[in-house]
Amino acid sequence: MASWEMAKQAAQILYDKKAEDINIVKIDSISSLADYFLIATGTSNTHVKALADELEVKLKEEGLMAMGVEGYRSNSWILLDYAEVVVHIFTPEGRDFYDLDRLWRDGTKMELDFLK
């Protein structure tokens, strides 16, 4: 699956599970870490974990396995690494604190008009 298609699918999964403030930032021209960062917010620690769990299950059904998952014991941020797409799910406080949207502002913010 192409990285953009994967990022869109992950965004749709999170959107369907009521994630808030979903952003996809194309970073391939400014970093070798990934092609895209997907950044989303859950309403609470429990919601963040539920979002991460749902994403892992749904993508696994498509044959996509995370290379790594970090922060599951954290109270504010879970990172799921799918190589070309890295997903960051935050609590509102964690997102404000780490401010990845600002740190990666040199990347290209993608339009999410496909979410429904």
C-alpha positions in Angstrom: 0.0 0.0 0.0 1.4 3.4 -0.9 2.3 5.6 2.0 -0.3 8.3 1.2 -3.1 5.7 1.0 -2.0 4.3 4.3 -1.9 7.7 5.9 -5.4 8.4 4.6 -6.7 5.0 5.8 -5.2 5.6 9.3 -6.7 9.0 9.4 -10.2 7.6 8.5 -9.9 4.9 11.2 -9.0 7.6 13.8 -11.8 9.9 12.6 -14.3 7.1 12.8 -13.2 6.5 16.4 -13.8 10.2 17.2 -10.2 11.4 17.2 -10.0 15.2 17.1 -7.8 17.7 15.3 -6.3 15.2 12.8 -3.4 16.4 10.7 -1.3 14.7 8.2 2.1 16.3 7.5 4.2 15.2 4.5 7.8 15.2 5.7 9.6 13.2 3.0 11.4 16.2 1.6 12.7 17.4 5.0 13.3 14.1 6.9 14.3 10.5 6.3 12.2 9.4 9.3 9.0 8.8 7.3 6.9 10.1 4.4 4.1 11.3 6.6 3.4 12.1 10.2 -0.2 11.7 11.3 -1.0 13.7 14.4 -4.3 13.3 16.2 -5.8 14.0 19.6 -7.9 11.9 21.9 -10.1 13.4 24.6 -8.6 11.5 27.5 -5.9 8.9 28.3 -8.4 6.2 27.8 -9.5 7.6 24.5 -5.9 7.8 23.3 -5.3 4.1 24.1 -8.6 3.2 22.4 -7.6 5.1 19.3 -4.2 3.4 19.2 -5.8 -0.1 19.8 -8.4 0.5 17.0 -5.7 1.6 14.6 -3.5 -1.4 15.2 -6.4 -3.8 14.9 -7.8 -2.3 11.7 -4.4 -1.9 10.0 -3.5 -5.5 11.0 -6.6 -6.7 9.2 -5.1 -5.1 6.1 -1.8 -6.9 6.7 -0.1 -3.8 8.0 1.9 -4.3 11.2 3.5 -1.5 13.3 7.2 -1.7 13.4 7.1 -0.2 16.9 4.7 1.2 19.4 6.0 3.7 22.1 4.3 5.4 25.0 1.6 2.9 25.8 2.3 3.5 29.5 2.5 7.2 29.0 -0.4 9.3 30.0 -0.2 11.7 27.1 1.3 10.3 23.9 1.3 7.0 21.9 3.5 6.7 18.8 2.8 3.9 16.2 5.6 3.5 13.6 4.5 2.1 10.3 7.8 3.0 8.6 6.5 5.4 5.9 3.7 6.7 8.2 4.3 7.5 11.8 1.2 8.1 13.9 1.2 10.3 17.0 -1.9 10.2 19.2 -2.0 12.7 22.1 -4.1 13.9 24.9 -4.9 17.6 24.5 -2.3 18.5 27.1 0.3 16.3 25.5 -0.3 17.8 22.1 0.1 21.3 23.4 3.2 20.4 25.3 5.1 18.6 22.5 3.7 20.8 19.7 4.7 18.6 16.8 2.5 20.6 14.5 4.8 23.6 15.1 8.0 21.5 15.0 7.1 20.0 11.6 5.6 23.1 10.1 8.2 23.0 7.3 6.5 19.9 6.1 3.4 20.0 3.8 0.1 19.9 5.6 -2.2 17.7 3.6 -5.8 18.3 2.9 -8.2 16.0 4.7 -11.3 16.6 2.7 -11.7 12.8 2.2 -12.7 12.3 5.9 -16.3 11.4 6.2 
